[in-house]
């Protein structure tokens, strides 16, 4: 086989892989929403959350707007008004429906959104085999973006169902990761100059680049995540009533919102229960504590005499054989503000709004949670939220100076 034929064959194989991955990711979104009623899919329980129907539509709009509309000649949008309804934050694309008002969109119906997804999927099925190389990166970005929204769909529905006195399951039959980690201990991690950021040719978001050197001092990192039982000790020791443990903004938020424990903890007849994706269940003392804000994580760490790790410390220790629960359990708060890496430049055009413009007033989380789609997390992945947010699957591990 000559070089030209080899390249053509490799390109065909790559397109077949893209087509298969596209189908798998898109089907998983529908799987997560399959048990939700039309009424379920309309609910928006707070401004930070979005209805399940909106997540299904917005991820479809991404492919229509950035792939089909740009690269498929003669493509006809399903409904031109959907660009206004389902644009999230892309200012360069145009005006959009206000985020806090997404729950009023009873129309289009969930059935119409299914038809919208089918329309775009059919167009993508015809486009992927003939697409030039340039859109391949955009298609993968769209799939990674949809995986992010799969997790958000679950966390947003969990928040909505936790407000319902019936406390239904956001994902019936859900089973949380089983098996307790070994007893916690602090593991020594050598400092020095380390490489931080994404390596290799596989996909990453632009905020994971460029790879750069960071100088670390020796430090120690807890071998596992903080547990519910440890958090109960924090509560019993007046952790939520001791202002000296808290950042000023965190103490103000605690008082304003009446925090007395992690989100979704409910005390019934002297026993603690927790709302999860499978519905309410008795609190498991040995399970990692979850749904805590950065403010709570920071206060707990101070109460123990430890601190939160920086994101560079976390990434440098991610492959250490003594570390447990680095991914697949909870996103882990770090002490690092979400800011650009040295030399970072957002990509040109509307897609450049994906990450860069959010690099202020937020804190970095690392790892990946029980709600993160399989294969989506990696050690260089940078998640980020404002420090008061609690509805995500967020927890913590402790660090110390060596």
Protein Blocks (a to p, Z undefined) as FASTA:
>chain_A
ZZklmmmmmmmmmmmmmmmmmmmmmmmmmmmmmmpcfklmmpcfbfkbccfklmmmmmmm
mmmmmmmmmmmghiacfblklmmmmocklmknoccddfklmmmmmbccfklmmmmmmmmm
mmmmmmmmmpcfklmmmmmmmmmmmmmmmmmmmmmmmmmmmmpmnlpafbghiacdehid
dddddddddedjddedjedjbdcdfklpccdddddddddddfbdcdfklmmmmmmnommm
cmklpcfklmmmmmmnopabdehiaceehiacdddfkopcdddfkbccehiafklmmmmm
mmnopacddfklmmmmmmpmkbghkbokaccddfbdcdddehiacdehjklmmmmmmngh
iacdehiafklcghkacfklccdddfkbckbccdddddddZZ
